[in-house]
Amino acid sequence: MTTTGRGTISGPADVSELEKLPFEQAVAARSTYDLLRASAAAVPERWALTFLPSAEPDVEPERLTHAELFARVTQAANLFAELGVGADDVVSFLLPSLIETHLAFWGAEAAGAANPINFLLSAEHIAEIMNAVETKVLVTLGPHPDMAIWPKVEAIRERVPSLRAVLTVGQGVPASDDFSAALAACRGDSLLSGRDIGLEDVASYFHTGGTTGAPKLALHSQQNEVHIAWCIGRMSGLRAHDVSINGLPLFHVAGVLVVGLAGLAAGGELVMPTAAGLRHPGVIENYWRIVERFGATVIGGIPTSMAALLNVPADGCDIRSVRIAQSGGAPIPVALKQNFKQAFGIDIFEGYGMTESSGLIVLSPTGGPPRYEYSGIPLPWGRVEVRQNLPDEGVGESLPAGQTGVIVYKGANVTPGYLGAAATTGRTEDGWFISGDLGHLSEDGWLAITGRAKDVIIRSGHNIDPAMIEEALQNHSAVETCAAVGQPDGYAGEVPVVYAVLKPEALATAEELQEFMADHIAERPALPKAVYLLDEMPLTAVAKIFKPALRLDAARRVFTAALAPLAAEGIAATVEVSTGNQASWQAVVTLEGGGGGGRQATEAQVQAALGVFDIGIDTIWS
């Protein structure tokens, strides 16, 4: 064991015991490189990384021991140093989940700073991010039949003036640019730069927010990342014999830090099932066989992935090695946790965090049974409060236990700030980071997450928490996953509607689900006005439900219905919702055909029908 204890933490009192020493005295490591070095010294021959090139569990894996991993990371750091990367420089990467991705990330943090980029972004946004951090070296996947990363690199490499070198992983590129070949030519026994890495040094830049507009880059210090790995190890009881299935993308903070670094720092093994991870349908299909083959002790994923696993029986698979499942990224319905426990005999231990908190704010400790209605307790040397939710994304006074408000936090895990922004950005006047999420605390310090402040549905001034609707519908036996959003309404401003995806082979109508919720939602204003059944949910790149797309769809549906009377006059109306949120919508109406009253009269009808929604309206004749 390197940085963790045996995990007897069961609640806030145990965390308080850890906090009797300052962080700098309790934790010896001063960098992520120190953490990897300690594991290599403690368990050199144990497997560190296991990569499955296909979803078939019997495929021959690629593997590195902890000693091999540390040597290869050292080689990567020395390679980047030879290419001119110093302590203040940045190595970016556009890579799926590969062993080379770990080498690039940790080697970059030992030489300078790492900048993982979501390769699903547009070439323009990728170039914006690289220019913002002034990327000196890029490590990327080469030409690949299934992942179109290389065409984006070709489109942007001349648009990043700071870029000195592009190193590639895979086939079809000049040998001089091959990342693995270049690594092999470098020393792996020590950092030739002689760099003395400090806790306050910038370790990484993670982009946050949407996929358009100027990039928003959160800094992580070495202390942020060391703190997260150490705390997860203690609170989850991670040990050197643990084997974790890591199907999360390594451009995301959860994949590389929460699961990745925490497992490696404990001396454990990370099993990476294909470059696409849990987004590969074959991985879900074969998940329990993979667990059985490698004797996995820690499994998990985001809630949508855990819901998908419920549809994959473990029949015939020995999964007794699993001691915990971990999940986060979105509020997890209690029904999902209960169903998972019933199906597999495995408890889900929840966590909650964000990029700006280095991945976690609270975590359910494994020293006792999880509390299904809560996400966890604050990490050691971290503090959480719930404050009043004010207009314009502001927060007010601290609220007592049990009252819902905006979650704010501070601690050793919190970002030093955003690149190019004031240090106070996103913080309260007294220095607490504003999460933008809603929740409440129990009397003894456990945090429950109820949703995003922006997701609150306001019906005639009545605030409705979408989690109330989602929790109710998730209890229906036919529902795999669901999401509630606000739909524009001419009278109430907005009303709740809910989208649902049914389990495979399940049969249920929207009317049946509506009746079910009527029996299970006591708060009448929260009863959804409509249920919309989908084949699949819109998801982000890390498979979270993308509610903005649902809100746009809900608006389009109600605006289209409002214009339905035009069909009686031989006019076809198509509506596109170009922008919008709960406060403002913009509808573009395309009209075709014509009635007796002429175009001007038809446009007046459109304005009258949609004007009740208080939206911007543009009309176009095709």
Buried (B, 14 or more C-beta within 10 A) or exposed (E): BBBBBEBEBBBBEBBEEBEEEEBEEBBEBBBBBBBBBBBBEBBBEBBBBBBBBBBBBEBEBBBBBBBBBBBBBBBBBBBBBBBEBEBEBBBBBBBBBBBBBBBBBBBBBBBBBBBBBBBBBEBEBBBBBBBBBBBBBBBBBBBBEEBEBBEBBEBBBEBBEEBEBBBBBBEEBEEEBBBBEBBEEBEBEEBBBEBEBEBEBBBBBBBBEEBEEEBBBBBBBBBBBBBBBBBBBBBBBBBBBBBBBBBBBBBBBBBBBBBBBBBBBBBBBBBBBBBBBBBBEBBBEBBBBBBBBBBBBBBBBBBBBBBBBBBBEBEEBEBEBBBBBBBBBBBBBBBBBBBBBEBBEBBBBBBBBBBBBBBBBBBBBBBEEBBBEBBBBBBBBBEBBBBBBEEEEEBEEBBEEEEBBBBBBBBBBBBBBBBEEEEEEBBBEEEBBBBBBBBBBBEEBBBBBBBBBBBBBBBEEEEBBBBBBBBBBBBBEBBBBBBBBBBBBEEBBBBBBBBBBBBEEEEBEBEEBBEBBEEBBEEEBBBBBBBBBBEEBBBBBBBBBBBBBBBBBBBBBBBBEBBEEBEEBEBEBBBBBEEBEBEEBBBBBBBEBBBEEEEEEBBEBBEEBBEEBEBBBEBEEE
